[in-house]
């Protein structure tokens, strides 16, 4: 904490030189690191990445242990006619023995047997390994999840671009509001001095009382304008700090107006770059791939699937794990959907229509991008011209005020002329300030739509 305090104090004492050189980039980095809405987008990206890992895992074998212990009673009885089958045979054998003088040795009274279908108790414990061998649905599902992850990345990048624009606009709006407050404060000082002089002239009987009333009215009006400007300044600062996820009353460093840049963009180059680089076009192109993979997924249901299954375990009436109780079984399972009421064909056609719709949206988006670039460029050019006009207006108003101020101090100009000149100068300064920072805002919008 002490180190941070010393660094902040050093910046203040040094005129905040560091903040004036790259403060906008610094604030943008803070916003990208701390903005809460951006964090939510990052969590969504992490979710899509986990979904992609889940889809990738379907290619790998699955291992599992299955254990079952059962006790049963009642149920079907299976009759086994052992006596009916064996007794006639044994009787014939005994007759053959008797015919050669031998005593009978085979029993002839063996009873029929019956056994319950369900065992009284039974257990089965096995390890099962399942490996997909040929399942096109798994492949297309992976491709779809991969494209969805790509869309999440693009959405995050789009939001970051929008956040950068919002931070720039909020910062320049704050600077504009702060500069307007400064202008009003300077005018407030002049009007207070005007009231003091007017009161002194009235006290010395060199002016009538309406001069004092006029000075008081102008001062009251300006104080109302100043209060409104200070309110706008507080709101602008709070919104800017909100974007950075900082306390709403955090200090904001000011950028020197001399460091403002007013570049002259190339419209043709900007339009070409925007069409090629805008993230929205990549987003729609990826969505088209998803639609195509969805169609392929529906088409793949007409193909057979093969799965390998291997079991190794133990079973029997007693819960034992010995060499006499173990068994193994390997299987290849084939499934083939031959007909399901044309559902898969409808799903495939739906996905293809979705792809066609996205193709139309992409063509419309390219036209919209060119229109956005044109609008942003025109707005920027108009804003740059407004700066020149506002600058000339301020120069003229300042020269006029300087002349009238000197005449007023010498008693050669009426108060109404002085107040009108002061009001004109204040309005010209505010208009010039608004023009300069509005131009910065227009350029931030131009940078956003052209991917600068």
C-alpha positions in Angstrom: 0.0 0.0 0.0 2.8 2.4 0.8 4.5 1.7 -2.5 1.3 2.4 -4.4 0.8 5.6 -2.5 4.3 6.8 -3.3 3.8 5.9 -7.0 0.5 7.9 -7.1 2.1 10.8 -5.3 5.1 10.7 -7.7 2.7 10.9 -10.7 0.8 13.8 -9.2 4.0 15.7 -8.4 5.5 15.1 -11.8 2.3 16.4 -13.6 1.2 12.9 -14.3 3.5 12.7 -17.3 3.1 9.0 -17.7 -0.7 9.2 -17.6 -0.7 11.8 -20.4 1.4 9.7 -22.7 -0.5 6.5 -22.9 -3.3 6.8 -20.4 -6.0 5.8 -22.8 -4.2 2.5 -23.5 -3.7 2.0 -19.8 -7.4 2.5 -19.1 -8.3 0.1 -21.9 -6.1 -2.6 -20.4 -7.7 -2.1 -17.0 -11.1 -2.4 -18.6 -10.2 -5.6 -20.4 -8.8 -7.1 -17.2 -11.6 -6.0 -14.8 -14.9 -5.5 -16.6 -17.5 -7.7 -15.1 -19.5 -8.2 -18.3 -16.3 -9.3 -20.1 -15.7 -11.8 -17.3 -19.1 -13.3 -18.0 -18.1 -13.7 -21.6 -14.9 -15.4 -20.6 -16.8 -17.8 -18.4 -19.0 -18.7 -21.4 -15.8 -19.3 -23.5 -14.6 -21.7 -20.8 -17.9 -23.5 -20.8 -17.7 -24.0 -24.6 -14.1 -25.3 -24.2 -15.3 -27.9 -21.6 -18.1 -28.9 -24.0 -15.5 -29.4 -26.7 -13.4 -31.6 -24.4 -16.5 -33.6 -23.6 -17.1 -34.1 -27.4 -13.5 -35.2 -27.9 -13.8 -37.7 -25.1 -16.5 -39.6 -27.0 -13.7 -40.9 -29.3 -11.9 -42.6 -26.4 -12.9 -45.9 -24.8 -15.0 -45.9 -21.6 -14.2 -48.1 -18.7 -16.6 -49.0 -16.0 -17.3 -51.6 -13.2 -20.7 -53.0 -12.9 -21.7 -55.1 -9.9 -24.9 -56.9 -9.1 -26.0 -59.0 -6.2 -29.6 -60.5 -6.3 -31.9 -62.5 -4.1 -35.0 -63.9 -5.6 -38.0 -66.1 -4.8 -40.9 -67.5 -6.7 -41.2 -67.1 -10.4 -41.4 -69.7 -13.1 -40.4 -73.3 -12.5 -38.6 -75.1 -15.3 -39.6 -78.8 -15.6 -36.8 -81.1 -16.8 -38.1 -84.7 -17.7 -35.0 -86.6 -16.8 -36.9 -89.7 -15.6 -39.1 -89.8 -18.6 -36.1 -89.7 -20.9 -33.6 -91.9 -19.0 -35.8 -94.6 -17.3 -36.9 -96.3 -20.6 -33.3 -96.4 -21.8 -32.1 -97.9 -18.5 -34.9 -100.4 -18.6 -33.9 -101.6 -22.0 -30.3 -101.9 -20.9 -31.2 -104.0 -17.9 -33.3 -106.3 -20.1 -30.3 -106.8 -22.4 -28.1 -107.6 -19.4 -30.7 -110.1 -18.1 -30.8 -111.8 -21.5 -27.1 -112.7 -21.2 -27.4 -113.7 -17.6 -26.1 -110.5 -16.1 -27.8 -108.8 -13.1 -29.4 -105.3 -13.9 -27.2 -102.4 -12.9 -29.1 -99.3 -14.1 -31.7 -97.6 -12.0 -35.2 -97.4 -13.5 -36.9 -95.1 -11.0 -35.1 -91.8 -11.7 -37.6 -88.9 -11.0 -38.2 -86.0 -13.2 -36.4 -82.7 -12.0 -37.7 -79.2 -11.6 -35.7 -76.0 -10.9 -36.8 -72.4 -10.4 -36.0 -69.9 -13.2 -34.6 -67.4 -10.7 -31.7 -68.4 -8.4 -32.2 -67.8 -4.7 -29.1 -65.6 -4.8 -26.7 -64.6 -7.5 -23.9 -62.1 -8.1 -22.2 -60.7 -11.1 -19.2 -58.2 -11.0 -17.5 -57.2 -14.2 -15.3 -54.7 -15.9 -16.8 -53.4 -19.2 -14.8 -51.6 -21.9 -16.8 -49.9 -24.7 -14.9 -48.5 -27.7 -16.8 -46.8 -30.6 -15.5 -48.2 -33.8 -17.6 -46.5 -36.4 -20.0 -43.7 -35.3 -20.1 -40.7 -37.7 -22.4 -38.9 -35.2 -19.5 -38.6 -32.8 -17.3 -37.0 -35.5 -19.8 -34.4 -36.6 -20.8 -33.7 -33.0 -17.1 -32.9 -32.3 -16.9 -30.6 -35.4 -20.1 -28.8 -34.2 -18.7 -28.3 -30.7 -15.4 -27.1 -32.2 -17.2 -24.5 -34.3 -19.3 -23.4 -31.3 -16.1 -22.9 -29.3 -14.8 -20.8 -32.2 -18.0 -18.7 -32.1 -17.5 -18.2 -28.4 -14.0 -16.9 -29.0 -15.3 -14.6 -31.7 -18.1 -13.3 -29.4 -15.5 -12.6 -26.7 -13.4 -10.7 -29.2 -16.4 -8.8 -30.5 -17.3 -7.8 -26.9 -13.7 -6.7 -26.3 -13.8 -4.5 -29.3 -17.1 -3.0 -28.2 -15.8 -2.5 -24.7 -12.7 -0.7 -26.1 -15.0 1.7 -28.0 -17.2 2.2 -24.9 -14.2 3.0 -22.7 -12.8 5.5 -25.2 -16.2 7.2 -25.6 -16.8 7.2 -21.8 -13.3 8.7 -21.2 -13.7 11.4 -23.8 -17.2 12.2 -22.5 -15.7 12.6 -19.1 -12.9 14.9 -20.3 -15.5 16.9 -22.2 -17.7 17.3 -19.1 -14.6 18.2 -17.0 -13.5 20.9 -19.6 -17.1 22.3 -19.6 -17.0 22.6 -15.8 -13.6 24.4 -16.1 -15.1 26.9 -18.6 -18.1 27.6 -16.4 -15.8 28.0 -13.3 -13.8 30.6 -15.2 -16.9 32.4 -16.3 -18.2 32.2 -12.8 -15.1 34.1 -11.6 -15.6 36.7 -14.2 -19.3 37.2 -13.3 -18.5 37.4 -9.6 -16.0 40.1 -10.4 -18.6 41.8 -12.6 -21.1 41.7 -9.7 -18.5 43.2 -7.4 -17.7 46.0 -9.8 -21.4 46.7 -10.5 -22.1 46.9 -6.8 -19.2 49.3 -6.3 -20.4 51.5 -9.1 -23.9 51.6 -7.6 -22.6 52.3 -4.2 -20.6 55.2 -5.6 -23.7 56.4 -7.5 -22.0 55.9 -10.9 -24.6 53.3 -12.0 -28.2 52.5 -11.4 -29.5 49.5 -9.4 -30.6 47.5 -12.5 -26.9 47.0 -13.3 -26.5 45.1 -10.0 -29.7 43.1 -10.7 -28.5 42.2 -14.1 -25.2 41.0 -12.8 -26.9 38.9 -10.1 -29.3 37.4 -12.6 -26.4 36.4 -14.9 -24.5 34.9 -12.0 -27.5 32.9 -10.8 -28.1 31.5 -14.3 -24.4 30.5 -14.6 -24.5 28.8 -11.2 -27.4 26.8 -12.4 -25.6 25.8 -15.6 -22.5 25.0 -13.5 -24.5 22.7 -11.2 -25.9 20.9 -14.2 -22.4 20.6 -15.7 -21.0 19.2 -12.4 -23.8 16.7 -12.3 -22.9 15.5 -15.8 -19.3 15.3 -14.8 -20.1 13.1 -11.8 -22.3 10.8 -14.0 -19.6 10.6 -16.7 -16.9 9.7 -14.1 -19.1 7.1 -12.5 -20.0 5.4 -15.8 -16.3 5.4 -16.8 -15.2 3.8 -13.5 -18.1 1.4 -13.8 -16.7 0.1 -17.1 -13.3 -0.4 -15.4 -15.0 -2.1 -12.4 -13.5 0.5 -10.1 -15.2 2.5 -7.3 -17.5 5.0 -8.9 -15.7 8.0 -7.3 -12.1 6.8 -8.2 -9.8 9.5 -9.5 -9.5 9.8 -13.3 -6.3 11.2 -14.8 -6.8 13.8 -17.5 -5.3 13.7 -20.9 -3.7 16.9 -22.1 -5.7 18.4 -25.0 -2.5 18.9 -26.9 -2.1 15.1 -27.2 -5.4 14.7 -29.0 -5.0 13.2 -32.5 -7.1 14.0 -35.5 -6.1 11.6 -38.3 -7.4 11.7 -41.8 -8.6 8.1 -42.7 -8.7 6.6 -46.2 -12.3 5.6 -46.9 -11.6 3.0 -49.6 -8.9 1.3 -47.6 -11.0 1.4 -44.5 -14.0 -0.2 -46.3 -11.8 -3.0 -47.7 -10.2 -3.7 -44.3 -13.6 -3.7 -42.5 -15.1 -6.2 -44.9 -12.1 -8.5 -44.6 -11.5 -8.3 -40.9 -14.8 -7.7 -39.2 -15.3 -10.4 -36.6 -19.0 -10.6 -37.3 -18.3 -12.1 -40.8 -16.2 -14.8 -39.3 -18.9 -15.5 -36.8 -21.5 -16.0 -39.5 -19.1 -18.1 -41.6 -18.5 -20.4 -38.6 -22.3 -20.6 -38.0 -22.6 -21.7 -41.7 -20.1 -24.5 -41.0 -22.2 -25.6 -38.0 -25.3 -25.8 -40.2 -23.4 -27.9 -42.7 -22.1 -30.2 -40.0 -25.7 -30.5 -38.6 -26.9 -31.6 -42.1 -24.0 -34.1 -42.3 -24.9 -35.4 -38.9 -28.5 -36.0 -40.0 -27.3 -37.7 -43.2 -24.9 -39.9 -41.2 -27.9 -41.5 -39.4 -28.5 -43.6 -42.5 -25.1 -45.3 -42.0 -24.6 -48.3 -39.6 -22.7 -47.8 -36.4 -20.3 -50.3 -34.8 -19.2 -50.5 -31.2 -16.7 -52.9 -29.5 -17.6 -54.2 -26.1 -15.5 -56.4 -23.8 -16.5 -57.8 -20.5 -14.4 -59.5 -17.8 -15.9 -60.4 -14.5 -17.1 -63.0 -12.0 -20.5 -64.5 -11.5 -22.2 -67.3 -9.5 -24.4 -68.0 -6.5 -21.6 -67.3 -4.0 -19.8 -64.0 -3.8 -16.4 -65.3 -4.8 -13.6 -64.1 -7.0 -11.8 -67.2 -8.0 -10.5 -68.7 -11.2 -13.6 -71.0 -11.2 -16.0 -68.0 -11.2 -14.5 -65.7 -13.8 -15.5 -65.2 -17.4 -14.9 -62.9 -20.3 -16.9 -61.9 -23.4 -16.1 -59.8 -26.4 -18.7 -58.4 -28.7 -19.0 -56.2 -31.8 -22.4 -54.5 -31.8 -23.9 -53.3 -35.1 -26.8 -50.9 -35.3 -28.4 -49.7 -38.5 -31.3 -47.3 -38.7 -33.2 -48.3 -41.8 -36.3 -46.2 -41.4 -37.6 -43.8 -38.8 -40.5 -42.0 -40.5 -38.3 -39.6 -42.6 -37.3 -37.7 -39.4 -33.6 -37.6 -40.3 -34.3 -36.4 -43.8 -36.3 -33.6 -42.4 -33.6 -32.7 -40.0 -31.0 -32.6 -42.8 -33.2 -30.4 -44.9 -33.8 -28.1 -41.9 -30.0 -27.7 -41.4 -29.4 -27.0 -45.1 -32.1 -24.3 -45.1 -30.4 -22.8 -42.0 -27.2 -22.6 -43.9 -28.8 -20.9 -46.8 -30.4 -18.4 -44.5 -27.0 -17.7 -43.0 -25.5 -17.2 -46.4 -28.1 -14.5 -47.1 -27.3 -12.9 -43.7 -23.6 -12.9 -44.6 -24.3 -11.0 -47.8 -26.5 -8.5 -46.0 -23.8 -8.1 -43.3 -21.1 -7.2 -45.8 -23.4 -4.5 -47.2 -24.2 -3.3 -43.7 -20.5 -3.1 -42.9 -19.8 -0.9 -45.9 -22.7 1.3 -44.9 -21.4 1.5 -41.3 -18.0 2.5 -42.5 -19.5 5.1 -44.8 -21.6 6.6 -41.9 -18.7 6.5 -39.5 -16.4 8.2 -42.0 -18.9 10.9 -42.9 -19.5 11.6 -39.2 -15.8 11.8 -38.6 -15.2 14.2 -41.4 -18.1 16.4 -40.3 -16.7 16.4 -36.7 -13.3 17.4 -38.0 -14.8 20.3 -39.9 -16.8 21.3 -36.9 -13.6 21.7 -34.9 -12.3 24.2 -37.4 -15.5 26.2 -37.4 -15.7 26.1 -33.6 -12.0 27.1 -33.3 -12.6 30.2 -35.5 -15.8 31.0 -33.6 -13.8 30.9 -30.3 -11.0 33.0 -31.6 -13.5 35.7 -32.8 -15.5 35.6 -29.6 -12.3 35.9 -27.5 -11.0 38.9 -29.5 -14.4 40.5 -29.2 -14.6 39.9 -25.5 -11.1 41.2 -24.9 -12.0 44.4 -26.7 -15.3 44.9 -25.0 -13.8 44.0 -21.6 -11.2 46.8 -22.0 -14.0 49.2 -23.0 -16.1 48.1 -20.1 -13.3 48.6 -17.6 -12.9 52.1 -18.9 -16.6 52.9 -18.8 -17.0 53.0 -22.6 -19.2 50.0 -23.0 -22.5 49.2 -21.2 -22.8 46.2 -19.0 -25.3 44.4 -21.3 -22.6 44.4 -24.0 -20.0 43.0 -21.6 -22.3 40.2 -20.4 -23.3 39.3 -24.0 -19.7 39.2 -25.0 -18.9 37.0 -22.0 -21.8 34.6 -22.8 -20.7 34.4 -26.4 -17.2 33.5 -25.4 -18.3 30.9 -22.9 -20.6 29.3 -25.5 -17.9 29.4 -28.1 -15.4 27.7 -25.7 -17.9 25.0 -24.8 -18.8 24.4 -28.5 -15.0 24.1 -29.3 -14.5 21.7 -26.5 -17.5 19.6 -27.5 -16.4 19.6 -31.1 -12.9 18.3 -30.2 -14.0 15.5 -27.9 -16.9 14.6 -30.1 -14.4 14.1 -32.9 -12.4 11.8 -30.7 -15.6 9.8 -30.0 -16.4 9.7 -33.7 -12.9 8.4 -34.4 -13.3 5.7 -31.7 -16.5 4.6 -33.5 -14.6 4.6 -36.8 -11.8 2.5 -35.4 -14.4 0.0 -34.1 -16.3 -0.4 -37.4 -13.1 -0.6 -39.5 -11.1 -2.9 -37.2 -8.3 -0.4 -36.8 
